């Protein structure tokens, strides 16, 4: 799923116009050029039925934008939201039943003047 999200974001010219190819799974190097995006799955649960194991999973995803500007960080997070919110259907190798934006928060690392804008999404996928 992470790879499919990264592929979708890399295909969005409004996002790559700002971050280029700097969209990473799980980790961004300390010395990475900014702005950059990190995609992480923070939780995965099955969606069992009363009589059988479910073929669906519910995932919690974090997409975090790192930037030297609060405005740029927020703006890229909004571009991500425009690209991902309410997506359904096939996304790469994943069948997405629903993908929904849930929340956004903006923070600042004073030690290195990095702003981070984290967006949380909830995905219901078919395995």
C-alpha positions as CSV (number, residue, x, y, z in Angstrom):
1,X,0.0,0.0,0.0
2,X,2.8,2.4,0.8
3,X,4.3,1.9,-2.6
4,X,1.0,2.5,-4.3
5,X,0.5,5.7,-2.5
6,X,4.0,6.9,-3.3
7,X,3.4,6.0,-7.0
8,X,0.1,8.0,-7.0
9,X,1.8,11.0,-5.4
10,X,4.7,10.9,-7.8
11,X,2.2,10.9,-10.7
12,X,0.6,14.1,-9.4
13,X,2.5,17.0,-11.1
14,X,1.2,19.6,-8.6
15,X,3.0,17.6,-5.9
16,X,6.2,16.8,-7.8
17,X,6.5,20.4,-8.9
18,X,7.3,21.2,-5.2
19,X,8.9,18.1,-3.8
20,X,10.3,16.5,-7.0
21,X,10.9,12.7,-6.4
22,X,11.5,13.2,-2.7
23,X,8.6,10.9,-1.4
24,X,9.9,8.2,0.9
25,X,8.5,5.2,2.7
26,X,8.9,5.2,6.5
27,X,12.1,7.2,6.9
28,X,13.7,10.4,5.6
29,X,17.4,10.9,6.0
30,X,18.5,13.6,8.5
31,X,20.3,15.5,5.7
32,X,17.6,15.1,3.0
33,X,16.9,18.0,0.7
34,X,13.5,19.6,1.7
35,X,10.7,19.7,1.1
36,X,10.1,16.0,1.2
37,X,7.2,13.6,2.1
38,X,7.3,10.5,4.3
39,X,4.6,7.8,4.0
40,X,4.0,5.4,7.0
41,X,1.4,2.9,8.0
42,X,0.8,3.4,11.7
43,X,-1.8,0.7,12.3
44,X,-3.5,-2.2,10.5
45,X,-6.5,-4.1,11.7
46,X,-8.6,-6.8,10.1
47,X,-12.2,-6.3,9.5
48,X,-13.5,-9.8,10.6
49,X,-17.1,-10.9,10.0
50,X,-19.2,-13.1,12.4
51,X,-18.5,-16.3,10.5
52,X,-15.1,-15.9,8.7
53,X,-11.9,-14.1,8.5
54,X,-12.3,-10.9,6.6
55,X,-10.7,-10.2,3.2
56,X,-10.5,-6.5,4.2
57,X,-8.0,-4.5,6.2
58,X,-8.4,-1.1,7.8
59,X,-5.1,0.9,7.7
60,X,-4.1,4.1,9.5
61,X,-1.6,6.1,7.4
62,X,0.5,9.1,8.2
63,X,1.8,11.3,5.4
64,X,4.3,13.8,6.8
65,X,5.7,16.8,4.9
66,X,9.1,18.2,6.0
67,X,9.9,21.7,4.9
68,X,11.9,24.8,5.9
69,X,8.6,26.9,5.7
70,X,5.4,26.4,7.6
71,X,3.4,27.6,4.7
72,X,5.1,25.3,2.2
73,X,4.6,22.3,4.6
74,X,0.9,23.1,4.9
75,X,0.5,23.7,1.2
76,X,2.0,20.4,0.2
77,X,-0.2,18.6,2.8
78,X,-3.2,20.2,1.1
79,X,-2.0,19.0,-2.3
80,X,-1.6,15.5,-0.9
81,X,-5.2,15.7,0.5
82,X,-6.5,16.8,-2.9
83,X,-4.8,13.8,-4.4
84,X,-5.8,11.1,-1.9
85,X,-9.0,12.1,-0.1
86,X,-12.0,10.0,-1.0
87,X,-10.0,7.7,-3.5
88,X,-11.7,4.4,-4.3
89,X,-10.9,1.7,-6.8
90,X,-7.6,0.2,-7.9
91,X,-4.5,2.1,-6.9
92,X,-1.5,0.1,-8.3
93,X,-1.7,-3.3,-6.7
94,X,-4.2,-2.3,-4.0
95,X,-8.0,-2.4,-4.2
96,X,-9.1,0.7,-2.2
97,X,-12.7,0.5,-0.9
98,X,-12.2,3.9,0.8
99,X,-9.4,6.3,1.6
100,X,-10.3,9.2,3.8
101,X,-8.5,12.2,5.3
102,X,-8.9,12.3,9.1
103,X,-6.7,15.1,10.6
104,X,-3.7,17.4,10.1
105,X,-1.2,18.9,12.5
106,X,1.7,21.3,12.1
107,X,4.8,21.3,14.2
108,X,8.2,22.9,14.2
109,X,11.7,21.6,15.1
110,X,13.4,24.7,16.5
111,X,16.8,23.1,16.5
112,X,17.0,22.9,12.7
113,X,14.2,25.2,11.5
114,X,12.2,22.3,10.1
115,X,8.4,22.4,9.9
116,X,6.5,19.2,9.7
117,X,2.9,18.9,8.7
118,X,1.4,15.5,9.4
119,X,-1.8,14.2,7.8
120,X,-3.6,11.1,8.9
121,X,-5.7,9.0,6.6
122,X,-7.8,5.9,7.1
123,X,-7.9,3.3,4.3
124,X,-10.2,0.4,3.9
125,X,-8.6,-2.1,1.5
126,X,-9.3,-5.5,0.1
127,X,-6.5,-8.0,0.6
